[in-house]
Amino acid sequence: MSDTHKAAPMVDEVSDFEILEMAVRELAIEKGLFSAEDHRRWIEYVHTLGPLPAARLAAKAWLDPDFKKLAVADGVKASLAVGIDWINGPPTKFGTPSDYCSFRVLEDTPKVKHVVVCTLCSCYPRTILGQSPEWYRTPNYRRRLVRWPRQVLAEFGLQLAADVEIRVVDSNQKTRYMVLPLRPIGTEGWSEQQLTEIVTRDCLIGVAMPQPGVTSNAKRPVHPAVHPIHTGH
């Protein structure tokens, strides 16, 4: 398996679901279901989240076989070890179903590679992974990954051997997922902190593999949409 190929560009798109979210949000505020201030506080909180807790969970699982078993069997319980409480929800005490749902950890093996998508919209474990990347929400990724996973992963720069099975897992309203990737060769004797640093967001979604010396997601060029959707009023 190799990550040496350059990532292909994505197409800059605004999905129908993003437009629908804006319309529903404005209607909900107008109807008094929540206020614009509530929404502002929620957005500010969400933007404080990042993939660090999930990266720490992966690193702990690599170092502790018993913790790995717990993570795969009960991701919600294992999350408590990295400071994430799925049961009681976010500090704001309000949010979306994604902040109170079931959480599962998918373990990669030398012959099985998991990758996560939400085919309907953009379901994502924000509580432990932070905000989803823009490409995760695009129709380009959602529609093509389930049909041509090997090709799409290659576009991310991830080349897999022909005998590696790719399992595409569909995130949904009730259950969210993260990938526990294989620990890379060359990290023997590393500390939990060192291992955490190489577990990037893309590794946790499944479109990349952790590598010594790689501590950030690949920057992907974005092509503008040919027929962009304008959302202004």
C-alpha positions as CSV (number, residue, x, y, z in Angstrom):
1,M,0.0,0.0,0.0
2,S,1.3,3.4,-0.8
3,D,0.4,7.1,-0.4
4,T,2.9,8.4,-2.8
5,H,0.5,9.4,-5.6
6,K,-0.6,13.0,-5.7
7,A,-4.2,13.6,-4.8
8,A,-6.6,14.5,-7.6
9,P,-8.5,17.8,-7.4
10,M,-12.0,18.0,-6.1
11,V,-14.8,20.1,-7.6
12,D,-16.1,23.0,-5.6
13,E,-19.8,22.3,-5.0
14,V,-22.6,23.5,-2.8
15,S,-24.9,20.6,-2.2
16,D,-28.7,20.7,-2.2
17,F,-28.5,19.6,1.5
18,E,-26.5,22.7,2.4
19,I,-29.1,24.9,0.8
20,L,-31.9,23.0,2.5
21,E,-30.1,23.4,5.9
22,M,-29.9,27.2,5.5
23,A,-33.6,27.4,4.5
24,V,-34.7,25.1,7.4
25,R,-32.5,27.0,9.9
26,E,-34.0,30.4,8.9
27,L,-37.5,29.0,9.2
28,A,-36.8,27.4,12.6
29,I,-35.5,30.8,13.9
30,E,-38.5,32.5,12.5
31,K,-40.8,30.0,14.2
32,G,-39.0,30.4,17.5
33,L,-37.6,26.8,17.8
34,F,-34.2,28.3,18.6
35,S,-32.7,31.8,18.3
36,A,-30.0,33.1,16.0
37,E,-27.9,33.5,19.2
38,D,-28.4,29.8,20.0
39,H,-27.2,28.9,16.6
40,R,-24.2,31.3,16.9
41,R,-23.1,29.7,20.2
42,W,-23.5,26.2,18.7
43,I,-21.4,27.0,15.7
44,E,-18.7,28.6,17.8
45,Y,-18.6,25.4,20.0
46,V,-18.5,23.1,17.0
47,H,-15.6,25.0,15.5
48,T,-13.6,24.3,18.7
49,L,-13.8,20.6,18.0
50,G,-11.2,18.7,16.0
51,P,-9.9,15.2,15.3
52,L,-7.5,15.1,18.2
53,P,-9.7,12.9,20.6
54,A,-10.2,10.3,17.8
55,A,-6.5,10.4,17.0
56,R,-5.7,9.8,20.6
57,L,-8.2,6.9,20.7
58,A,-6.4,5.3,17.7
59,A,-3.0,5.7,19.3
60,K,-4.2,4.2,22.6
61,A,-5.7,1.3,20.7
62,W,-2.3,0.6,19.0
63,L,-0.5,0.5,22.3
64,D,-3.0,-1.3,24.4
65,P,-4.6,-4.5,23.0
66,D,-7.3,-4.5,25.7
67,F,-8.3,-1.0,25.0
68,K,-8.4,-1.9,21.3
69,K,-10.9,-4.6,22.0
70,L,-13.0,-2.2,24.1
71,A,-12.9,0.4,21.3
72,V,-14.1,-2.0,18.6
73,A,-16.7,-3.5,20.9
74,D,-18.0,-0.3,22.5
75,G,-16.8,2.9,20.9
76,V,-19.0,5.1,23.1
77,K,-17.4,3.7,26.3
78,A,-13.9,3.8,24.9
79,S,-14.4,7.5,24.0
80,L,-14.6,8.4,27.6
81,A,-10.9,7.6,27.9
82,V,-10.2,10.5,25.5
83,G,-12.6,12.9,27.1
84,I,-15.6,12.4,24.9
85,D,-19.0,11.7,26.4
86,W,-21.5,10.6,23.8
87,I,-24.3,10.0,26.3
88,N,-24.6,13.5,27.9
89,G,-23.9,15.4,24.7
90,P,-22.0,18.6,24.2
91,P,-21.4,21.3,26.9
92,T,-24.0,23.5,25.2
93,K,-26.6,20.8,26.1
94,F,-28.3,21.1,22.7
95,G,-27.3,20.0,19.3
96,T,-28.2,17.6,16.5
97,P,-28.7,13.8,16.5
98,S,-25.0,13.4,15.5
99,D,-24.0,14.6,19.0
100,Y,-26.0,11.9,20.8
101,C,-25.9,8.9,18.5
102,S,-24.2,5.5,18.5
103,F,-20.5,5.5,17.7
104,R,-18.5,2.6,16.2
105,V,-14.8,2.1,15.6
106,L,-13.9,0.1,12.4
107,E,-10.6,-1.8,12.6
108,D,-8.5,-2.1,9.5
109,T,-6.5,-5.2,8.9
110,P,-3.8,-6.0,6.3
111,K,-6.5,-7.4,4.0
112,V,-9.5,-5.1,4.8
113,K,-9.6,-1.3,4.4
114,H,-12.6,0.7,5.7
115,V,-13.7,4.0,4.4
116,V,-16.6,6.1,5.6
117,V,-19.2,8.1,3.6
118,C,-22.7,9.5,4.2
119,T,-24.6,8.8,1.0
120,L,-27.6,10.8,2.0
121,C,-26.1,14.0,3.2
122,S,-23.2,14.6,5.6
123,C,-23.6,12.5,8.7
124,Y,-20.3,12.6,10.6
125,P,-19.0,12.0,14.2
126,R,-18.4,15.7,14.9
127,T,-18.3,15.1,18.7
128,I,-15.0,13.2,18.3
129,L,-13.7,14.2,14.9
130,G,-14.8,17.8,14.7
131,Q,-16.2,19.4,11.5
132,S,-16.3,17.3,8.4
133,P,-14.1,18.4,5.4
134,E,-15.8,20.1,2.5
135,W,-15.1,17.2,0.2
136,Y,-16.8,14.8,2.5
137,R,-20.1,16.6,1.9
138,T,-19.9,16.9,-1.9
139,P,-22.0,14.8,-4.2
140,N,-18.8,14.0,-6.0
141,Y,-17.5,12.0,-3.1
142,R,-20.8,10.6,-1.8
143,R,-22.0,9.2,-5.1
144,R,-18.7,7.9,-6.5
145,L,-17.2,6.2,-3.4
146,V,-19.9,3.6,-3.2
147,R,-19.5,2.7,-6.9
148,W,-15.8,3.0,-7.5
149,P,-14.1,3.0,-4.1
150,R,-10.7,1.9,-5.3
151,Q,-10.6,4.7,-7.9
152,V,-11.7,7.3,-5.5
153,L,-9.1,6.3,-2.9
154,A,-6.5,6.4,-5.6
155,E,-7.6,10.0,-6.3
156,F,-6.8,10.8,-2.7
157,G,-3.3,9.3,-3.3
158,L,-4.1,6.0,-1.5
159,Q,-3.1,3.0,-3.7
160,L,-4.2,-0.4,-2.4
161,A,-3.1,-3.8,-3.4
162,A,-5.6,-5.8,-5.5
163,D,-6.1,-8.3,-2.8
164,V,-7.2,-5.7,-0.2
165,E,-10.9,-5.7,0.3
166,I,-12.4,-2.2,0.6
167,R,-15.5,-1.9,2.8
168,V,-17.4,1.3,2.3
169,V,-19.5,2.1,5.5
170,D,-22.5,4.4,5.2
171,S,-22.8,6.8,8.2
172,N,-26.4,7.6,9.1
173,Q,-28.6,9.4,11.6
174,K,-28.3,6.8,14.3
175,T,-24.7,5.5,13.9
176,R,-21.4,7.3,13.1
177,Y,-18.1,5.7,12.4
178,M,-14.3,6.3,12.6
179,V,-11.6,4.1,11.1
180,L,-8.9,2.6,13.3
181,P,-6.1,2.3,10.7
182,L,-3.2,-0.1,10.8
183,R,-0.3,1.1,12.8
184,P,2.5,1.9,10.3
185,I,5.8,0.1,10.2
186,G,8.6,2.2,11.7
187,T,6.7,3.4,14.7
188,E,7.9,0.7,17.1
189,G,8.8,2.2,20.5
190,W,6.9,5.4,19.8
191,S,4.9,7.1,22.6
192,E,1.2,7.7,22.6
193,Q,1.8,11.4,21.8
194,Q,4.1,10.6,18.8
195,L,1.5,8.1,17.4
196,T,-1.3,10.6,17.9
197,E,0.4,13.2,15.8
198,I,0.5,10.9,12.7
199,V,-3.2,9.9,12.9
200,T,-4.8,12.6,10.7
201,R,-8.4,13.3,10.1
202,D,-8.2,11.7,6.6
203,C,-6.8,8.5,8.2
204,L,-9.8,8.4,10.6
205,I,-12.2,8.7,7.7
206,G,-10.3,6.1,5.8
207,V,-9.0,7.9,2.7
208,A,-5.4,7.9,3.9
209,M,-3.0,5.7,5.9
210,P,-0.9,7.0,8.7
211,Q,2.8,7.4,7.9
212,P,5.8,8.4,10.0
213,G,6.5,12.1,9.4
214,V,3.1,12.9,8.0
215,T,1.1,14.9,10.5
216,S,-1.4,16.8,8.4
217,N,-4.0,16.1,5.8
218,A,-3.0,16.3,2.1
219,K,-3.9,19.7,0.6
220,R,-6.2,19.0,-2.4
221,P,-6.6,21.5,-5.2
222,V,-10.2,22.5,-5.9
223,H,-11.7,23.2,-9.3
224,P,-14.6,25.6,-9.4
225,A,-18.0,24.1,-10.4
226,V,-19.0,24.5,-14.1
227,H,-22.5,25.5,-13.1
228,P,-22.2,26.7,-9.5
229,I,-25.3,27.0,-7.3
230,H,-25.8,30.5,-5.9
231,T,-27.2,30.7,-2.4
232,G,-27.5,34.4,-2.0
233,H,-30.9,36.0,-1.6
